[in-house]
Amino acid sequence: MLFVEYPKCSTCQKAKKWLDEHGIAYEDRHIVENNPTYEELKDWYGRSGLPLKKFFNTSGMLYKEMKLKDKLPTMSEDEQLQLLATNGMLVKRPVIVDGDTVFTGFKAAEWEEKLL
């Protein structure tokens, strides 16, 4: 299982603690030092069944500075994926990738249902 995180993010810290408490092994990846590529994002998006907007860190400063709330609706999926690949701070975190299971963000109930 791949766990993509920003270590200073409190939600990522809670998610990591949850994984550790449940004895779930994972490979840790720093989202800024090793930003997901366009190809990875496209693959994860395809496997997740989630709307593409769920991959954006909508509460992040960069998202707000770039006024993406207004820009995303007019962008194609391809353009949005290209944009996400430019900066890990645009990506909602943590991201969990395990086979066909892909999550963005941390919701304990959802994780319990799918990972335990």
N, C-alpha and C positions, 0 to 999 in steps of 0.2 A: 504494500500500500504506500502510495506517495502522499505526503503531507506537505503542502506548499503554504508557507507562512511568512509573516513579518514578525520577527521575535519580540518587538516592542509592543505589538498589538495585543490588547488585553483579551480580546475574543480568541485570538490564536492561543494565548497562554491557557485560557480555560479549556479550549478544545484539546490541547496537548495533555493537560492534566486528566481530562476525561478518558482519553485513549490509554494513558499510562495506568489509570485506576482500573480499567477494564482489561488490562493485559494485552492490548492490541499493538502489534509490532508495526512500525512504519519507517519509511525513509524520509528524513527531514530535508526540506529544501527552502532556502532563503529567497523570497520572491523578488527582492531588489537585486541581490547579487547574481541571481540566476533566473531572470524573468522568463515566464513561459513564452515559447515561440509562437508564431502565427499557426504553424502546423499543429502544435500541441493544443492550442486553444480551440482550433477548428475541430480537432478530434474529440476533445473533452466536451465541447458544446454539443456535438453530434451524439455522443453517448449519454449525455446527462438528461435529455428530454426537457431541459429548462429553457425558459425564454432567454435570449442573449443578454437582456438587461440584467439578469441575475448574476452575470459575470462582472458587472461593473461595481466598483466601490463608490456607490452613490453618496455616501456620507463623507467621502474623502475631500481634502482641500483641493487637490489637483482636479478632480471631477468638477468641483464648483468653480475653480479659477478658469477652467477651459469652457465653462458654460455648456457642458455636455447635455444637461437636461433638455436644452433647446435644440442642440445639434443632432443628437442621436436619432430622433424620429425621421430625419431627412437623409440619414446615412444608410448605405446598403449593409447587409450582414458582413460582407467581405471587408468593407471599410471599417466597420466597428471592430472586427477581429484584428485587422492591421493596427488599429489604434491601441487596442489592449496590449498588443505585443511590444509596443514602444516603451512602456513603463509599468513595472510591477505594482506601483502605487495606484494604478487605475483599476487593478483587478481585486474583486471582492475576495476576502480571505477569512479563514483558511480555505484552501481548496483541497479536497480529498479525492484521490483517484485510485480506485481499486477495481480492476476488471471493467465491467460495464457500469459500476457505481461511480458517479461523480457528484460531489456536493460542493456548494459554495456557501460560505458562512458556517456558523455553528448553531445547530438546534438539537439539543440533547435528545429530545423525544424522537426526532427523525433518525438520528444516528443510532439510537437504541434499536429502533425497528429494523434498520437496514444492516447494521454492523454486528449485532450480537446474536 
